[in-house]
Amino acid sequence: MIYESGFYKLDGVLLYGANFVLNASYELSKETKDQHVYPTDGWYWFDSLEEACSFFNINIDDYQQSDKEGIPV
């Protein structure tokens, strides 16, 4: 999986939604990303994986080497 711009949330692992995040209480979409108040239930918009890893203080080298959906923290 290629992680680029999108929604990121740190919840034991780094979760990623490229275009949208759906929840019973809210919906985040790429098209309206600038209209949301962050964090929304822990979700943030970042323009790159590098930005997300820096914000969450995650080693990007470990993350990029992982074949999992996220890395344990």
Backbone torsions as a table, in degrees:
resi	resn	phi	psi	omega
1	MET	NA	137.4	178.3
2	ILE	-99.8	124.4	179.4
3	TYR	-102.4	120.9	179.0
4	GLU	-129.9	-136.8	176.5
5	SER	-66.9	147.9	179.4
6	GLY	159.6	-170.4	179.3
7	PHE	-91.5	134.5	-179.6
8	TYR	-129.9	143.3	177.1
9	LYS	-143.5	134.6	175.9
10	LEU	-96.0	113.4	-177.7
11	ASP	-143.9	65.7	-173.8
12	GLY	83.2	-38.9	170.8
13	VAL	-133.5	165.1	177.2
14	LEU	-84.7	112.4	179.3
15	LEU	-90.7	151.3	-173.9
16	TYR	-141.7	135.0	172.2
17	GLY	-132.9	112.4	-175.0
18	ALA	-66.6	-46.1	-173.6
19	ASN	-115.6	-24.2	-178.0
20	PHE	-163.5	161.8	172.3
21	VAL	-134.7	125.6	179.8
22	LEU	-112.3	137.8	178.8
23	ASN	-145.9	158.1	178.4
24	ALA	-60.7	-26.2	-175.6
25	SER	-101.5	-15.0	-177.0
26	TYR	-160.0	165.4	174.2
27	GLU	-137.8	127.5	175.4
28	LEU	-110.7	133.7	178.4
29	SER	-134.0	151.0	180.0
30	LYS	-58.0	-39.5	-177.1
31	GLU	-64.3	-27.7	-177.7
32	THR	-116.3	21.1	-174.5
33	LYS	-56.8	-32.6	-177.8
34	ASP	-80.2	-6.1	-179.5
35	GLN	-98.3	-8.0	-178.0
36	HIS	-86.0	154.8	173.1
37	VAL	-100.1	124.0	-177.3
38	TYR	-109.4	146.9	-0.4
39	PRO	-76.7	148.0	171.1
40	THR	-109.2	104.6	-177.7
41	ASP	52.2	35.5	178.4
42	GLY	91.0	-7.0	-179.6
43	TRP	-86.6	140.9	175.9
44	TYR	-133.0	156.0	171.7
45	TRP	-97.5	132.2	173.5
46	PHE	-131.2	147.7	179.8
47	ASP	-80.3	-10.5	-179.9
48	SER	-159.5	161.6	173.8
49	LEU	-61.8	-36.9	179.8
50	GLU	-59.1	-44.0	178.1
51	GLU	-63.0	-43.7	-179.1
52	ALA	-64.0	-44.8	-179.3
53	CYS	-64.4	-39.4	177.9
54	SER	-64.1	-45.7	-179.2
55	PHE	-61.6	-44.6	-177.2
56	PHE	-88.5	2.7	178.9
57	ASN	58.1	49.6	179.2
58	ILE	-110.7	139.7	176.8
59	ASN	-73.6	111.9	-176.1
60	ILE	-64.1	-31.5	179.3
61	ASP	-62.5	-42.4	177.0
62	ASP	-65.2	-39.3	-177.9
63	TYR	-66.4	-46.8	-177.7
64	GLN	-66.4	-25.9	180.0
65	GLN	-82.7	-12.8	-177.4
66	SER	-78.6	139.0	174.3
67	ASP	-100.3	12.7	179.0
68	LYS	-90.3	173.1	176.3
69	GLU	-71.8	-20.3	179.3
70	GLY	-161.6	176.9	178.9
71	ILE	-115.9	144.2	175.1
72	PRO	-66.7	145.5	177.8
73	VAL	-119.3	NA	NA
